Amino acid sequence: MASDHPKITVSSLLKACAICALSAVIFYIVFPLPQRARPKARQISCLSNMRQIGLGLQQYAQDNNNDLPPRQGRIADGSVVSWRALIDPYTRSKGIYRCPSNPFAAWNDQAPKGNDIEHDGFNRSYAVNSTSDHLHSFGPFSGKFPNGFPLSKAANPETLLAIVESTAAYSDFNVLNPQIFRWPASEDSKTGSLFCGHTGMTNVLFCDGHVRAKQPKDLLGSDALALNPWTTNGEPFSPASQAKATSVIEYGAKYSRNN
């Protein structure tokens, strides 16, 4: 007795698989991944950049008496260069200095202009913590450490900020200097702000080498925190400095949302 069921052949199975595969391709073209997945991927890429930069800082320290590089220094030919150029022999990639989410990361200057260390061919995205009020508060890359900060002097390297995200052309970031870091980014100016463009988060690198995504409010260095992440000794800011830091961080969070 003949079967009423259609005969399934290898050829028909292959055709069905091909149709399913083509349908899947069309689906992902017409209905791409959720918009939030793309920013997350860019944030992860940025975190990877920071990890590699952190490794460069650690390797530099290992070769230099456990001292981090200074914000700026001289190389063999006498040129004054930024910390980025000082650790370049360890990182060997300028691409890692460009955050894929930072809309101003493409801006750089390939042509050196005298001893201006801000024109060193590196993209703007990542800046070292040079926090200083010239009295009591000092970051590890402030002018107080012209030869590099000894990691042995960090009260808590796991909570001490080494690098933050920035839209400014400067290779450093001073959270107590609103005159420079509380302004819109501009290709014609070096000023800018803290970058918090990873769905409201900002990536940071700590002096022990680990990286984290943080909400801007977590970087305020307030009394609510056990330690001030901006100062090498972990001590809180004075009320006046706290007000400056708050205005800089809150401005960066707001500005990043609008760009």
Residue frames relative to the residue before (quaternion, step in Angstrom):
aa qw qx qy qz dx dy dz
M 1.0000 0.0000 0.0000 0.0000 0.00 0.00 0.00
A 0.4267 -0.7274 0.4771 0.2473 3.60 -0.78 1.02
S 0.4612 -0.6816 0.5031 0.2639 3.56 -1.11 0.79
D 0.4203 -0.7014 0.5182 0.2507 3.56 -1.11 0.72
H 0.5769 0.6014 -0.3779 0.4034 3.61 1.26 -0.26
P 0.4893 -0.6558 0.4780 0.3195 3.62 -0.93 0.80
K 0.4856 -0.6688 0.4884 0.2799 3.53 -1.11 0.70
I 0.2487 -0.7719 0.5726 0.1197 3.55 -0.80 1.08
T 0.1104 -0.8081 0.5778 0.0302 3.54 -0.68 1.10
V 0.6548 -0.4916 0.3898 0.4214 3.57 -1.31 0.29
S 0.6286 0.5543 -0.3295 0.4348 3.54 1.02 -0.81
S 0.6797 0.4837 -0.2986 0.4635 3.58 0.93 -0.86
L 0.6177 0.5380 -0.3404 0.4617 3.58 1.10 -0.68
L 0.6523 0.5122 -0.3114 0.4638 3.59 0.95 -0.88
K 0.6417 0.5178 -0.3240 0.4638 3.57 1.01 -0.81
A 0.6503 0.5191 -0.3162 0.4556 3.55 0.98 -0.86
C 0.6479 0.5147 -0.3129 0.4662 3.59 1.00 -0.85
A 0.6458 0.5249 -0.3174 0.4548 3.56 1.00 -0.84
I 0.6477 0.5137 -0.3158 0.4657 3.56 1.01 -0.85
C 0.6464 0.5155 -0.3186 0.4637 3.60 1.00 -0.83
A 0.6574 0.5107 -0.3116 0.4582 3.56 0.94 -0.88
L 0.6598 0.5000 -0.3039 0.4714 3.57 0.95 -0.89
S 0.6330 0.5311 -0.3295 0.4568 3.57 1.01 -0.78
A 0.6419 0.5259 -0.3234 0.4548 3.58 1.02 -0.83
V 0.6404 0.5216 -0.3220 0.4627 3.58 0.98 -0.86
I 0.6670 0.4991 -0.3010 0.4641 3.56 0.89 -0.94
F 0.6237 0.5565 -0.3334 0.4360 3.57 1.02 -0.84
Y 0.7218 0.4408 -0.2605 0.4656 3.59 0.84 -0.95
I 0.5991 0.5259 -0.3700 0.4771 3.58 1.23 -0.35
V 0.7181 0.4396 -0.2426 0.4819 3.55 0.89 -1.01
F 0.7829 0.1782 -0.0765 0.5912 3.57 1.06 -0.84
P 0.1349 -0.8340 0.5309 0.0665 3.60 0.26 1.25
L 0.7179 -0.4174 0.3264 0.4515 3.53 -1.33 0.17
P 0.6358 -0.5343 0.3751 0.4118 3.60 -1.06 0.59
Q 0.6058 -0.5970 0.3907 0.3521 3.53 -1.04 0.80
R 0.6556 0.5309 -0.3231 0.4289 3.57 1.01 -0.71
A 0.5787 0.5907 -0.3831 0.4117 3.60 1.18 -0.41
R 0.6402 0.5415 -0.3299 0.4338 3.57 1.03 -0.73
P 0.6611 0.4764 -0.3279 0.4780 3.65 0.84 -0.80
K 0.6306 0.5331 -0.3430 0.4477 3.58 1.03 -0.73
A 0.6419 0.5143 -0.3239 0.4676 3.57 1.00 -0.79
R 0.6515 0.5041 -0.3146 0.4716 3.57 1.01 -0.79
Q 0.6277 0.5292 -0.3360 0.4615 3.58 1.03 -0.74
I 0.6455 0.5103 -0.3171 0.4716 3.58 0.99 -0.82
S 0.6300 0.5249 -0.3270 0.4698 3.58 1.04 -0.78
C 0.6401 0.5192 -0.3126 0.4722 3.58 1.05 -0.81
L 0.6368 0.5197 -0.3244 0.4682 3.57 0.99 -0.82
S 0.6325 0.5247 -0.3254 0.4677 3.57 1.05 -0.77
N 0.6072 0.5464 -0.3454 0.4621 3.58 1.04 -0.77
M 0.6842 0.4985 -0.2849 0.4497 3.54 0.87 -1.00
R 0.6204 0.5400 -0.3476 0.4502 3.58 1.00 -0.75
Q 0.6711 0.4935 -0.2996 0.4650 3.57 0.95 -0.87
I 0.6304 0.5085 -0.3298 0.4851 3.56 1.05 -0.74
G 0.6309 0.5385 -0.3237 0.4552 3.56 1.03 -0.80
L 0.6324 0.5158 -0.3292 0.4750 3.57 1.02 -0.77
G 0.6329 0.5328 -0.3264 0.4572 3.57 1.05 -0.78
L 0.6455 0.5107 -0.3145 0.4728 3.56 1.01 -0.82
Q 0.6694 0.5010 -0.3026 0.4576 3.57 0.92 -0.89
Q 0.6600 0.5014 -0.3116 0.4647 3.60 0.98 -0.81
Y 0.6038 0.5342 -0.3466 0.4794 3.57 1.10 -0.72
A 0.6629 0.5153 -0.3075 0.4477 3.57 0.90 -0.94
Q 0.6361 0.5425 -0.3312 0.4374 3.58 0.97 -0.82
D 0.7207 0.4214 -0.2352 0.4978 3.57 1.10 -0.71
N 0.7557 0.3383 -0.1789 0.5315 3.59 1.27 -0.14
N 0.7024 -0.5171 0.2722 0.4063 3.56 0.66 1.18
N 0.6117 -0.5824 0.3294 0.4221 3.56 1.14 0.72
D 0.4704 0.6351 -0.4620 0.4024 3.56 1.13 0.74
L 0.4350 -0.6507 0.5519 0.2876 3.56 -1.05 0.77
P 0.5684 -0.5745 0.4298 0.4026 3.62 -1.11 0.38
P 0.5046 -0.6112 0.4896 0.3636 3.59 -1.13 0.44
R 0.6649 -0.4776 0.3668 0.4420 3.56 -1.22 0.25
Q 0.7889 -0.0127 0.0050 0.6144 3.58 1.08 -0.68
G 0.0507 0.8022 -0.5919 0.0602 3.54 -1.13 0.62
R 0.5035 -0.6416 0.4889 0.3095 3.54 -1.31 0.16
I 0.2607 -0.7411 0.5968 0.1629 3.53 -1.12 0.74
A 0.8016 -0.3612 0.1887 0.4375 3.57 -1.33 0.13
D 0.7245 0.4351 -0.2650 0.4643 3.61 0.95 -0.75
G 0.6116 -0.5921 0.3317 0.4066 3.58 1.29 0.15
S 0.4935 0.6696 -0.4295 0.3516 3.58 1.26 -0.12
V 0.3625 -0.6863 0.5844 0.2368 3.54 -1.19 0.66
V 0.0046 0.8175 -0.5722 0.0652 3.57 -0.64 1.15
S 0.5610 -0.6016 0.4526 0.3443 3.55 -1.29 0.30
W 0.7121 -0.4248 0.3508 0.4353 3.54 -1.37 0.12
R 0.6005 0.5828 -0.3600 0.4124 3.57 1.12 -0.68
A 0.6760 0.4705 -0.2863 0.4895 3.55 0.99 -0.84
L 0.6231 0.5591 -0.3409 0.4276 3.59 1.08 -0.67
I 0.7544 0.3389 -0.2151 0.5193 3.60 1.05 -0.69
D 0.3805 0.7519 -0.4679 0.2662 3.60 1.26 0.02
P 0.6234 0.5354 -0.3704 0.4332 3.67 0.96 -0.62
Y 0.6873 0.4577 -0.2808 0.4891 3.59 1.21 -0.43
T 0.7200 0.4229 -0.2491 0.4906 3.59 0.99 -0.78
R 0.0794 -0.8645 0.4905 0.0761 3.58 1.11 -0.79
S 0.7127 0.3561 -0.2800 0.5356 3.57 1.00 0.77
K 0.2747 -0.7663 0.5575 0.1631 3.56 -0.58 1.11
G 0.5428 0.6519 -0.3903 0.3578 3.58 1.20 -0.42
I 0.6443 0.5437 -0.3331 0.4222 3.59 1.06 -0.61
Y 0.6236 0.5322 -0.3452 0.4569 3.60 1.25 -0.11
R 0.6453 0.4931 -0.3147 0.4914 3.57 1.26 0.30
C 0.2578 -0.7717 0.5663 0.1315 3.56 -0.48 1.22
P 0.4318 -0.7324 0.4579 0.2598 3.65 -0.70 0.99
S 0.6710 0.4859 -0.3025 0.4713 3.61 1.21 -0.28
N 0.6013 0.5891 -0.3538 0.4076 3.57 1.17 -0.55
P 0.3520 -0.7789 0.4747 0.2099 3.64 -0.42 1.15
F 0.7028 0.4395 -0.2626 0.4939 3.58 1.25 -0.24
A 0.4023 0.7608 -0.4393 0.2578 3.56 1.30 0.07
A 0.6185 0.5694 -0.3522 0.4113 3.60 1.12 -0.50
W 0.6059 0.5809 -0.3569 0.4100 3.57 1.21 -0.38
N 0.2469 0.7302 -0.6137 0.1709 3.53 -0.83 1.02
D 0.3273 -0.7155 0.5732 0.2288 3.55 -1.28 -0.06
Q 0.2589 -0.7981 0.5258 0.1401 3.55 -0.41 1.18
A 0.7044 0.4531 -0.2655 0.4775 3.58 1.11 -0.57
P 0.3723 -0.7315 0.5221 0.2317 3.62 -0.52 1.11
K 0.1632 -0.7713 0.6094 0.0846 3.54 -1.08 0.77
G 0.8029 -0.1977 0.0906 0.5551 3.54 0.00 1.29
N 0.7459 -0.3531 0.2862 0.4868 3.56 -0.85 -0.99
D 0.3481 0.7386 -0.5024 0.2844 3.56 1.20 0.54
I 0.2702 -0.8150 0.4909 0.1477 3.58 -0.19 1.25
E 0.5732 0.5854 -0.3979 0.4128 3.59 1.20 -0.16
H 0.6847 0.3996 -0.2758 0.5435 3.61 1.25 -0.16
D 0.3059 0.7867 -0.4750 0.2487 3.54 0.52 1.21
G 0.6305 -0.5815 0.3270 0.3968 3.57 1.23 0.35
F 0.5955 0.5467 -0.3766 0.4524 3.60 1.24 0.09
N 0.4902 -0.6597 0.4833 0.3014 3.56 -1.07 0.73
R 0.4695 -0.6474 0.5114 0.3144 3.54 -1.19 0.48
S 0.3027 0.7173 -0.5900 0.2136 3.56 -0.97 0.93
Y 0.8222 0.1665 -0.0311 0.5433 3.55 0.82 -1.06
A 0.0376 -0.8117 0.5817 -0.0378 3.54 -0.87 1.00
V 0.4470 -0.6974 0.4950 0.2624 3.55 -1.04 0.81
N 0.5502 -0.6327 0.4560 0.2984 3.54 -1.23 0.64
S 0.0315 0.8157 -0.5732 0.0722 3.57 -0.19 1.32
T 0.1401 0.8430 -0.5085 0.1061 3.57 1.21 0.51
S 0.2247 0.7620 -0.5823 0.1727 3.55 -0.88 0.98
D 0.1388 -0.7557 0.6315 0.1038 3.53 -1.08 0.80
H 0.4942 -0.7027 0.3793 0.3437 3.55 1.40 0.31
L 0.6901 0.4336 -0.2889 0.5023 3.59 1.26 0.23
H 0.8518 -0.0184 0.0757 0.5180 3.56 0.45 -1.23
S 0.7499 0.4067 -0.2095 0.4780 3.58 1.02 -0.76
F 0.0622 0.8083 -0.5797 0.0823 3.56 -0.79 1.04
G 0.2907 -0.7219 0.6040 0.1719 3.51 -1.04 0.90
P 0.6710 -0.5384 0.3278 0.3905 3.62 -1.21 0.35
F 0.7400 0.3533 -0.2231 0.5271 3.60 1.22 -0.30
S 0.3688 0.7310 -0.4914 0.2968 3.58 1.18 0.49
G 0.6907 -0.4942 0.3427 0.4017 3.53 -1.31 0.21
K 0.5183 0.6401 -0.4175 0.3839 3.58 1.23 -0.21
F 0.7579 0.3001 -0.1670 0.5547 3.58 1.21 -0.46
P 0.0451 -0.8600 0.5082 0.0126 3.62 0.55 1.15
N 0.7264 0.3932 -0.2391 0.5105 3.59 1.20 -0.39
G 0.6855 -0.4448 0.2771 0.5054 3.55 1.29 0.14
F 0.4391 -0.7101 0.4941 0.2425 3.55 -1.06 0.78
P 0.3666 -0.7206 0.5400 0.2339 3.62 -0.78 0.98
L 0.4266 -0.7245 0.4774 0.2556 3.59 -0.58 1.10
S 0.5746 0.5973 -0.3784 0.4121 3.58 1.17 -0.49
K 0.6693 0.4950 -0.2996 0.4661 3.59 1.22 -0.40
A 0.5070 0.6299 -0.4380 0.3927 3.59 1.24 0.01
A 0.4226 -0.7205 0.4890 0.2515 3.56 -0.61 1.12
N 0.7888 -0.0304 0.0596 0.6110 3.56 0.99 -0.89
P 0.1972 -0.8299 0.5093 0.1143 3.63 0.19 1.21
E 0.6272 0.5584 -0.3412 0.4224 3.60 1.13 -0.56
T 0.7460 0.3234 -0.2142 0.5413 3.61 1.23 -0.26
L 0.5648 0.6022 -0.3798 0.4172 3.60 1.28 -0.03
L 0.3905 -0.7408 0.5011 0.2182 3.58 -0.63 1.12
A 0.1921 -0.7600 0.6119 0.1051 3.55 -0.99 0.92
I 0.8117 0.0100 0.0542 0.5814 3.58 0.85 -1.01
V 0.0791 -0.7682 0.6344 0.0345 3.53 -1.12 0.83
E 0.5401 -0.6018 0.4723 0.3510 3.55 -1.30 0.19
S 0.0169 -0.8148 0.5768 -0.0567 3.54 -0.96 0.91
T 0.3280 -0.7210 0.5716 0.2139 3.56 -1.25 0.51
A 0.5324 0.6383 -0.4010 0.3851 3.60 1.29 -0.04
A 0.5521 -0.6113 0.4529 0.3411 3.55 -1.25 0.39
Y 0.5433 0.6324 -0.4010 0.3795 3.56 1.21 -0.35
S 0.4549 -0.6890 0.4960 0.2690 3.57 -1.11 0.69
D 0.7207 0.3474 -0.2369 0.5512 3.59 1.29 0.00
F 0.2190 -0.7579 0.6002 0.1317 3.54 -1.33 0.24
N 0.0816 -0.7907 0.6068 -0.0006 3.54 -0.70 1.16
V 0.3019 -0.7990 0.4952 0.1590 3.55 -0.20 1.28
L 0.6753 0.4668 -0.2936 0.4897 3.60 1.25 -0.25
N 0.6426 0.4915 -0.3273 0.4882 3.58 1.24 0.37
P 0.0931 -0.8365 0.5388 0.0354 3.60 0.32 1.23
Q 0.5399 0.6317 -0.4071 0.3791 3.61 1.18 -0.40
I 0.7565 0.3232 -0.1832 0.5382 3.60 1.19 -0.50
F 0.8128 0.3135 -0.1298 0.4736 3.57 0.85 -0.98
R 0.6360 0.4428 -0.3577 0.5210 3.54 1.16 0.68
W 0.5416 0.5912 -0.3870 0.4554 3.50 1.00 1.01
P 0.5889 -0.5529 0.4311 0.4021 3.59 -1.18 0.41
A 0.4981 -0.6312 0.4989 0.3234 3.56 -1.16 0.59
S 0.0169 0.7921 -0.6086 0.0436 3.53 -1.07 0.78
E 0.4960 -0.6628 0.4718 0.3034 3.55 -1.00 0.80
D 0.6848 0.4782 -0.2693 0.4794 3.55 1.23 -0.51
S 0.7470 0.2965 -0.1844 0.5658 3.57 1.27 -0.11
K 0.4837 -0.6758 0.4735 0.2919 3.57 -1.15 0.54
T 0.5354 0.6635 -0.3967 0.3401 3.58 1.21 -0.32
G 0.1037 0.7830 -0.6084 0.0776 3.56 -1.29 0.35
S 0.3952 -0.7065 0.5319 0.2484 3.55 -1.16 -0.58
L 0.6656 -0.4295 0.4016 0.4596 3.53 -1.36 -0.02
F 0.2825 -0.7618 0.5557 0.1764 3.60 -0.91 0.87
C 0.0082 0.7956 -0.6024 0.0631 3.55 -0.71 1.16
G 0.3052 0.8234 -0.4253 0.2192 3.54 1.03 0.87
H 0.5253 0.5936 -0.4451 0.4168 3.61 1.15 0.38
T 0.7153 -0.4132 0.1997 0.5269 3.55 0.48 1.31
G 0.7690 -0.3705 0.1643 0.4944 3.53 0.89 1.03
M 0.6385 0.5093 -0.3222 0.4787 3.57 1.28 -0.05
T 0.1845 -0.7474 0.6215 0.1451 3.56 -1.30 0.29
N 0.3757 -0.7239 0.5364 0.2171 3.56 -1.06 0.80
V 0.0480 -0.7982 0.6004 0.0085 3.57 -1.03 0.77
L 0.2515 -0.7323 0.6145 0.1512 3.52 -1.28 0.57
F 0.2503 -0.7794 0.5593 0.1304 3.56 -0.84 0.99
C 0.6710 -0.5545 0.3316 0.3637 3.55 -1.24 0.50
D 0.6403 0.4962 -0.3505 0.4702 3.61 1.16 -0.24
G 0.6335 -0.5846 0.3023 0.4069 3.58 1.32 0.08
H 0.6207 0.5426 -0.3780 0.4212 3.62 1.13 -0.17
V 0.2747 -0.7598 0.5725 0.1397 3.55 -1.20 0.62
R 0.0464 -0.7909 0.6102 0.0058 3.54 -1.20 0.60
A 0.3652 -0.6473 0.6109 0.2728 3.52 -1.32 0.42
K 0.0541 -0.8263 0.5601 -0.0259 3.56 -0.72 1.08
Q 0.4394 -0.6087 0.5749 0.3256 3.51 -1.28 0.42
P 0.6138 -0.5855 0.3718 0.3771 3.61 -0.96 0.77
K 0.6485 0.5466 -0.3307 0.4139 3.57 0.93 -0.84
D 0.6174 0.5615 -0.3443 0.4301 3.58 1.20 -0.47
L 0.6824 0.4782 -0.2787 0.4775 3.58 1.28 -0.21
L 0.4161 0.7545 -0.4382 0.2561 3.57 1.24 0.17
G 0.3362 -0.7571 0.5084 0.2351 3.59 1.13 -0.36
S 0.3087 0.7850 -0.4855 0.2297 3.56 1.12 0.64
D 0.6831 -0.4756 0.3564 0.4245 3.54 -1.29 0.17
A 0.5725 0.6016 -0.3799 0.4074 3.57 1.22 -0.44
L 0.6457 0.4941 -0.3193 0.4869 3.58 1.20 -0.45
A 0.5440 -0.6196 0.4494 0.3438 3.55 -1.08 0.68
L 0.7999 0.0735 -0.0029 0.5956 3.57 1.07 -0.80
N 0.4489 -0.6564 0.5327 0.2895 3.54 -1.15 0.65
P 0.3454 -0.7836 0.4739 0.2050 3.65 -0.49 1.10
W 0.6546 0.5442 -0.3105 0.4229 3.60 1.23 -0.29
T 0.7370 0.4090 -0.2220 0.4902 3.60 1.14 -0.46
T 0.5576 -0.6524 0.4062 0.3138 3.56 -0.98 0.88
N 0.7266 0.3930 -0.2452 0.5074 3.59 1.13 -0.55
G 0.5063 -0.6927 0.3963 0.3268 3.58 1.28 0.04
E 0.4740 0.6891 -0.4420 0.3241 3.58 1.24 0.02
P 0.5406 -0.6377 0.4362 0.3330 3.61 -1.05 0.70
F 0.5790 -0.5700 0.4580 0.3606 3.51 -1.31 0.39
S 0.5391 -0.5371 0.5140 0.3959 3.53 -1.31 0.26
P 0.6760 -0.4874 0.3378 0.4375 3.63 -1.15 0.34
A 0.6594 0.5037 -0.3203 0.4570 3.60 0.95 -0.80
S 0.6729 0.4769 -0.2967 0.4814 3.58 0.95 -0.86
Q 0.6103 0.5540 -0.3490 0.4459 3.57 1.06 -0.74
A 0.6423 0.5198 -0.3240 0.4607 3.57 0.99 -0.80
K 0.6441 0.5118 -0.3238 0.4673 3.60 1.00 -0.78
A 0.6654 0.5088 -0.3033 0.4543 3.56 0.87 -0.97
T 0.6455 0.5278 -0.3169 0.4520 3.56 0.96 -0.87
S 0.6720 0.4976 -0.3019 0.4578 3.58 0.91 -0.91
V 0.6493 0.5168 -0.3197 0.4573 3.61 1.00 -0.78
I 0.7028 0.4675 -0.2729 0.4615 3.58 0.84 -0.98
E 0.6658 0.4904 -0.3116 0.4681 3.59 0.92 -0.82
Y 0.6159 0.5292 -0.3471 0.4692 3.58 1.05 -0.68
G 0.6574 0.5183 -0.3130 0.4486 3.60 0.90 -0.90
A 0.6473 0.5166 -0.3190 0.4609 3.57 0.98 -0.81
K 0.6832 0.4762 -0.2814 0.4768 3.58 0.94 -0.89
Y 0.6692 0.5108 -0.3068 0.4440 3.59 0.88 -0.92
S 0.6442 0.5317 -0.3225 0.4453 3.58 0.99 -0.82
R 0.6347 0.5361 -0.3310 0.4475 3.60 1.04 -0.73
N 0.7298 0.4444 -0.2294 0.4661 3.56 1.09 -0.72
N 0.7225 0.3834 -0.2392 0.5232 3.60 1.26 0.08
